[in-house]
Amino acid sequence: MRITVFGANGNVGSRVVTEALARGHRVTAVLRDPARPHRLPPSAVIAGGDARDPEDVRRLAADQDVLITATRPAPGHEDELAVATEGLLAGLTGTGVRLLVVGGAGSLALPGGDGRTVVDDPGFPAAWRPIADACREQLALYRADAGVDWTYLSPAALLEPGERTGRYRLGRDELVVDAAGTSAISMEDLAVALLDEAEHPAHLRSRFTVAY
């Protein structure tokens, strides 16, 4: 497939690029400043662009099969996530290009069925609330849109660099936990799950989540 990745130089985005290339896909890695140093594989096509700009999105989505966004705003600029979401939706409307979104875990329901979400847990770090709230708004914007074929991937509660095992368990809107109550996945395996979804669509216009 022909895949464009926004946020390609980030922790998750760079792993998505690497995973997609390893599977034989043609990848355009989008950076806000393509002249800045990066450690992306040489087989990736480097392009400049900003997800907040619908014209950039439309230009970089031309002739592509899938567009993946793994953008994350800097602390204190969480409001940019909604702007980027609106830019992506506006730029992709009418193109027929599928959108895969790496989102947040804060809006996932906690196991137990009492209606609480991850951010409602008393142990949820206060410093993470701004980005969690921004991701909640991000998801709401996608759910309200009718013009783009999007899929939203919420990671496990704990997402860190680690090992690519190629295994994970799937969920929908509830946090996936193991027998000990832990919810975790490596960034490498998050990329595996995202590319599996790109190759075998199963969550069109919906959210899913993964964890070990």
C-alpha positions in Angstrom: 0.0 0.0 0.0 0.9 3.7 -0.3 0.9 5.1 3.2 1.4 8.7 4.5 2.3 9.1 8.1 1.9 12.4 9.9 3.9 12.8 13.1 6.5 10.4 11.6 9.4 11.6 13.7 7.6 11.0 17.0 8.0 8.0 19.4 5.0 6.1 17.9 5.1 7.6 14.4 8.7 6.5 13.8 7.8 3.0 14.8 4.8 3.0 12.5 7.0 4.1 9.6 9.5 1.3 10.4 6.8 -1.3 10.7 5.1 -0.3 7.5 8.4 -0.3 5.5 9.2 -3.8 6.9 6.0 -5.0 5.5 6.8 -3.7 2.0 4.6 -0.7 1.9 5.6 2.6 0.3 5.7 5.2 3.1 5.8 9.0 3.0 6.9 10.3 6.3 5.6 13.8 7.0 7.6 16.2 9.2 6.7 19.8 10.0 10.3 20.7 9.2 11.9 18.1 6.9 15.3 19.8 7.1 15.6 18.9 10.8 17.6 15.8 11.7 15.7 12.6 12.0 16.4 8.9 12.4 13.8 7.5 10.0 14.8 4.7 7.6 16.3 5.9 4.3 13.7 4.0 2.3 11.0 6.4 3.7 10.1 9.4 1.5 10.5 12.5 3.6 8.0 15.3 3.0 7.1 18.6 4.8 3.6 19.2 5.9 1.3 20.2 8.8 -1.8 18.2 9.8 -3.4 21.5 10.8 -3.4 22.7 7.2 -6.2 21.0 5.1 -4.3 21.9 1.9 -1.1 20.1 3.2 -3.3 17.1 4.1 -5.0 16.9 0.7 -1.7 17.3 -1.1 0.0 14.6 0.9 -3.0 12.2 0.7 -3.1 12.4 -3.1 -2.8 8.9 -4.7 -2.4 7.3 -1.2 -4.3 4.4 0.2 -4.1 5.2 3.9 -3.1 8.2 5.9 -1.9 7.6 9.5 -1.7 10.4 12.1 0.4 9.9 15.2 0.8 13.6 16.0 1.2 14.8 19.6 1.2 18.5 20.7 3.9 19.8 23.0 2.8 20.2 26.7 0.9 23.4 27.0 -0.3 23.3 23.4 -2.9 20.5 23.8 -5.5 22.6 22.0 -3.5 22.0 18.8 -4.8 18.4 18.7 -8.3 19.6 17.9 -7.0 21.9 15.2 -5.0 19.1 13.6 -8.1 16.8 13.7 -10.2 19.4 11.9 -7.4 19.9 9.4 -7.2 16.2 8.7 -10.9 15.8 8.3 -11.2 18.8 6.1 -8.3 17.7 3.9 -9.4 14.1 3.5 -13.1 14.8 2.8 -14.0 13.5 -0.6 -10.6 11.9 -1.2 -11.6 8.3 -0.4 -8.3 7.9 1.6 -8.7 6.0 4.8 -7.5 7.7 8.0 -6.0 5.8 11.0 -5.5 7.8 14.2 -3.3 7.0 17.1 -5.3 8.5 19.9 -5.4 8.5 23.7 -6.5 6.0 26.4 -8.1 8.3 28.9 -11.6 8.0 27.5 -11.6 4.2 27.6 -14.1 2.7 30.1 -12.6 1.0 33.1 -13.4 -2.7 33.5 -16.4 -3.3 35.7 -19.1 -1.5 33.9 -19.8 1.3 36.3 -19.3 4.0 33.7 -16.0 5.3 34.9 -13.2 6.0 32.5 -9.4 5.8 32.8 -9.2 9.6 33.7 -11.8 9.0 36.5 -9.4 6.7 38.3 -8.1 8.4 41.5 -4.5 7.4 40.5 -4.6 9.1 37.1 -1.7 11.6 37.1 -3.0 15.2 37.1 -0.2 16.2 34.7 -1.7 13.9 32.0 -5.2 15.3 32.2 -4.7 18.1 29.6 -3.6 15.7 26.9 -6.3 13.2 28.0 -9.0 15.9 27.7 -7.6 16.9 24.3 -7.8 13.3 23.1 -11.3 13.0 24.3 -12.2 16.0 22.2 -10.3 14.6 19.3 -12.3 11.4 19.4 -15.6 13.3 19.7 -14.7 15.2 16.5 -14.1 12.0 14.6 -17.3 10.5 15.8 -19.2 13.6 14.7 -17.8 13.5 11.2 -19.6 11.8 8.3 -17.2 12.5 5.4 -14.0 10.5 6.2 -13.5 6.7 6.7 -11.6 6.9 10.0 -10.4 4.4 12.6 -9.2 5.5 16.1 -6.7 3.4 18.0 -6.5 4.0 21.8 -3.4 2.5 23.3 -3.1 0.6 26.6 -2.8 2.7 29.8 0.9 2.2 29.8 2.6 2.8 26.4 6.4 2.7 26.3 9.3 1.8 24.0 10.0 -1.9 24.1 10.0 -5.1 22.2 8.1 -6.1 19.0 6.4 -9.4 19.9 3.7 -9.2 17.3 1.0 -10.2 19.8 -1.7 -8.2 21.5 -5.3 -8.5 22.5 -8.1 -6.4 21.1 -10.8 -4.4 22.7 -13.3 -1.7 21.7 -14.2 1.0 24.2 -13.1 -0.7 27.4 -9.5 -0.8 28.7 -7.9 -4.2 28.1 -6.1 -5.5 31.2 -4.3 -8.7 32.0 -5.0 -11.1 34.9 -3.1 -8.8 37.3 -5.1 -5.8 36.2 -2.3 -4.2 34.2 -2.9 -2.5 30.9 0.3 -2.1 28.8 1.7 -2.5 25.3 5.0 -1.5 23.7 5.1 1.2 21.0 6.4 -1.4 18.7 3.4 -3.7 19.1 1.1 -0.7 18.9 2.5 -0.1 15.4 1.9 -3.8 14.6 -1.7 -3.5 15.6 -2.1 -0.3 13.6 -0.6 -1.8 10.4 -2.7 -5.0 10.9 -5.8 -2.7 10.9 -4.5 -0.9 7.8 -4.0 -4.2 5.9 -7.2 -5.9 7.2 -9.8 -3.2 8.1 -12.0 -4.3 11.0 -12.9 -1.1 12.8 -14.3 1.3 10.2 -15.6 4.6 11.7 -15.0 3.2 15.2 -12.5 3.1 18.0 -10.5 0.1 19.1 -7.8 -0.6 21.7 -5.0 -3.1 22.2 -2.9 -4.4 25.2 -1.1 -7.5 26.2 
